[in-house]
Amino acid sequence: MAVISKDAPTGAVPEASKGVAKEDEDVGPATSADTSLATSLLCCTVWPMILILPLLLTSGLFHYSKIFPRSWYDEEPVKPTLGPYGMANPLTVKPLGLTLGIMAVAVGQVFMLFYHYLRRSAKLGKTSRIQKEVRAYDWREGLASHLFQPEGFALIGGYLSGTWMLGWMPASYYSFSGGICWWHVAAQILLQDFFQYLMHFAEHKVHPWIYKQSHKPHHRFTNPRLFDAFDGSLADTVVMIVLPFILVARIVPANVWSYMAFGSLYANWLVLIHSEYAHPWDVIFRSLGFGTPADHHVHHRLFVFNYGHLFLYWDRVFGTYKNPDELKGKFFN
């Protein structure tokens, strides 16, 4: 018997869930996955490509020191001088780290979206839909909605630009020395997801008014597609993404490369868990406690489980996890 929550949308069927007719013409067969091992491994190359810019710029051949003038960056941690209003003069802050960070996310998005296009078109083996309901949509409409949501890249990009150029980031984040510290990347992404879990749970449970004003717009998607990841509200993005960003930056003393790797990994993984299709790595991910689209679809369908995004640990610790296998035959394939 399906769980019915007070959080669930009532009244008219959400527009996002109306596509129950036939598949789009460019969509491949929605059959059980029988992708070859070689094709599955090819799909998995999307992960290093998501991180390609910081990986390249900290490697020997394309090392940043060979590409950019020394005056464009600082090797040692630097704390910009703040003025009387608590803000640095943007003309005194070097923008290279910020520019490369935004580029890293953008490049990662290109590879991630290309991967999704190939999967959706069944050019990387057969696909398996998470939910039984077929939600048809036009690729160009979906792509436009993903890229131009004000609560998505515009708001987050504004936060990143403002905190960097006004000198509000901790000193270590302005440092180019040391390359990528994967311990720092892991700490950042774990803490970000932990704080996001707490904020997400609070949005649902503290008060109906808070839920309605912040997170409910995102829950009109009971059968989400990949392009719905940042489609919600400005308040939702501030509470669930920006506030955890601020906390994590004050806890983890990362440099610019670790921050860049974390940002690109986080932004793209958050989109991938909204995919309407299972990924070839999902079985391994779930066994490691990593979040998958099926786990997140449980939340979108039932509302009262799986508040975590990138990891399953917090839901398991706090007793809010529900295995998507329990929904097989009812809502899920």
N, C-alpha and C positions, 0 to 999 in steps of 0.2 A: 504494500500500500504506500503510495507516494506521500511524503511529508509535505504538509501545507503550512506555510509560514505567514505570519502577519506582514512580513517584509515583501511578500510576493505581490506583483502588480495585479490590480483588479480592473474590471471593466473591459474595454476594448482590447482585442488581441494586439500586442505590440507589432508595429510594422516590421520589425526585425524578424519576427517569427512567422510571417505570413507566407514565406516562400516555401510552400509545401508541394508545389506542383512538380514539374519536371526539371531536370538539370539544365544549367546553361549549356549552350551548344559547345563551348570550348572546355567543358569539364569532362575528365576521363571517367571511366566506370567506377562506381562506388562499391567495389567488391572487397572481399577479404584480402588482406595484403599477402602477396606471394612474391614480393620483391626479392631479387637475387642478392646474395651477399655483397657482390661487387657494387650493385646499385645502392644498397644500404650504406656501404662505406663511402660511396660518392656523396650521398646525402649528408653524411656526417662532416664532410669537409666544410660545410657552412660555418661550423664553429670557429676554426682558425681564421676563416675569412672575415668573420665578425670582428676579430681582433687584429686584422692584417696591418692597419696603420701603426699602432704602437709596437707591434712585433717587428715591422720593417725598420722603423726609425730608431730602434734600439739594437739593431743588428749591424754587423760590420760593414756590409756593402752600402747600405742606405742610412748609415748612422747620422743622427741629426747634426752632429758636429761637422760633418762633411757637406751638409746642405745649407745650413743657416748660419749667418754671421754670428760671431760670439756675442756681439752687443745686443742681440735679439732675445737672449735668455739668460737666466742665472743658474749656475751650477749649485750654489749653496742656498739653503732656505732664506727667504727674504720676506720681511714683514713690511708692506708698504706703509708709509707715513700717513696717518689719518689726520684730517683737518679738524677744525673746531666742531664740525657737525658729525664727526665720527665716520667721515668718508675720505678716501684717498682721492687725489687729483687723477682722473683717468689718464691724463697725458703722461703721468709718471709711472704708470703700470705697464709692463711689457705684455702685449696681447698674444704672443705666439702660443703659449700653452693653452689658452682658451680657444684660439682658432683651431689648433690641432685636435683638441678634445672634441669640439663640435664636428670637425671633419671626420674623426674616427667613428662617431656614432652614425654620421651620414653614409660613410662608406660601408659600414656594417649593415645598415638598413638596405642598401642597394643589393648586397649579396643575399641577405635574408629574404627580401621580397622576390628576388629572382628565383631563389630556391622554392618559395611558395608558389610562384607562377608555374614552375616546372612540375611540381607535385600536383597542383590543381589541374593541370593539363594532362596528367598521367604520362608525362615524359620521363619521369624517374620511377617507373614501376607503377603498379596498381595501388590505388589509395583505399583507405578504410575510414569512413566517416565516424566521428565520435558518436553522434546522435543519429537515431533512425530517421528523424525528420530531415528532409532535404530543404535547405535554404538557398534558393537560387538568387544570384546577383550578378551584375555586370562588373567585370574586372576594373574598368576605368572608373566607374563610380566608387567602388570600394577603395581603390588606390587614392583617389582624390579626397575621400572622407578621412582616410588615415593620415594623409600628409598635411591637411589643412584644418584639423581640429584645433581651435584656439587653446583648449585645455591640454593639448598634447605638446608638440614640439615648440610651439610659440611660447607657452608659459614656462616650460622647463628651460628652454633656451634663454629666456629672459632672466630667469633665476641664475643660471650659470654665468651669463654675461655680467649681470649686476654684481654678484658676489665677488667675481674675479676682478673686474675693473675698478670697483670701489674699495678694494683691499680688504675684503671681509673674510677671505679664506685664511686658514692657518698657514704659517710661514712655510711649512714643509711642502705644501701643495704647489708652491711656485718654484720648487727645485727640480732641475732636470737631471741631476746626478743619480746614479745607482740603478738605472734601468727599471724594469718591472719587478716589483716584489710580490710574488704570488701569494705569500702569507697575508699581505695587506689587502690584496684583491679579494681573497677568500673572506677575510674579516669584514671588509666593507659590504660584500654582497650578503653575507649571513646576517649582519646587524641591520642592514637595510630591510631585508625581508622580515626580520623579527619585529622591528618597529612598525613596518607596514602591516603585519599581522595584527598588532595591538590597535593601530588606528582603524583598520578595517573592521575588526570586531566591535570597537567602540562606535563606529558609524552605524552599525546595525543595531546595537543593543542599548546605547545610552538613553536615547529619546527618539520617538518617531519623527519629531520635527527635524532633528539633525539628519536622520537618514533620508528624509524627503528632500532636504535642501542640498545634500551632498552626494550620496552614493546611489540613490534610487534611479536617477537617469541612466546610469550604467546598467542597471538591472532590468531595463526594458528588453535586453538581449538575453532571453532564456536559452537560446541556441546560438551562441556567439560565433562569429567568424574572426579570422586573424585581424582584419582591419578594424575591429571594434575595441582594440586594446585601450586606446586613449579617448574613446568616445564616452564622455560622462558629463562632468561639470567642473568648473574652475575650482570650486570648493573641494571637490573630491581629490583633484590633483594636488592641491596645496596640502591637504591633510594626510593623504596616503603616500605621496612621493616627495614633495618638497620638504616638509617638516622632518621626515626621516633622513633626507640628504643632509640637513643642517646638523642633526644629532651625530650622524656617522662621521662627518668631517671633523667634529670636535673630539672624537674618540680615537680614530685611526690616523696615525701620523704618516699618511701616504705622500709620495712625491707625485709629480705631474703624470708620469707614465702609469703608475699603479691606479691613479684616479681615472685616467683615460681608459685603461683596460676595464676597470670596474664599470664605468659609465656605458661603454659600448656593449659589454656583456649583459648588463642589467637591462638596458633599453630594448635590446633585441630579444632577449629571453622572455621578457614580459610580454612582448608581442607574440612570440611563438606559442606560449601556453594558451592563447586565445584561438589558436587554429582550429578549424572545423575538421581537420584530418589528424589522424594519429601520425606520429613521427617514427622513423625506423629505430630510434634510440630509446623509445619510451619504456620498454621493459627493463632495460638496464638502469635508466634514470629512476624509475619507481623503486627498484631494489636498493638503490643508494639513498633513497629519501629525497630525490630531486622531483620538483613539480613537473607534471605533464599536462597536455591539453585535457585529457579525460578527467584528471583530478580537478582542474579548474571548471570544467563543464558541470561537474557535480554541484559546485557552488552556484553557478548561474541557473541551474535547473531547480535546486532545492532551497537555496538561500541560507540555510542554517548549518552548513558544513563547509570544511575546506576554505578557511579564511586566509591561509597562507598562499603565496604565489609561486615562488621559485623553489621552496622547500616544503616538505611534509612534516618536518620535525615539530614545529610549533603546534600544529593541529593534533599530532599524536600525543604530545606532552599534555595539552590542555583538554583532550578528549573531544575535539571537534572534527576529527578526521572520519571520512566515509570513503571506502574503497569504491571506485567506479564499477567494479565487477558486480556490485550489488544492484546496479541499475540495468544490467544486461537484460534485454528482452522487453523492458518497460519503456525506457527512453533511449537507451544506448545500444549500439551494435555490439 
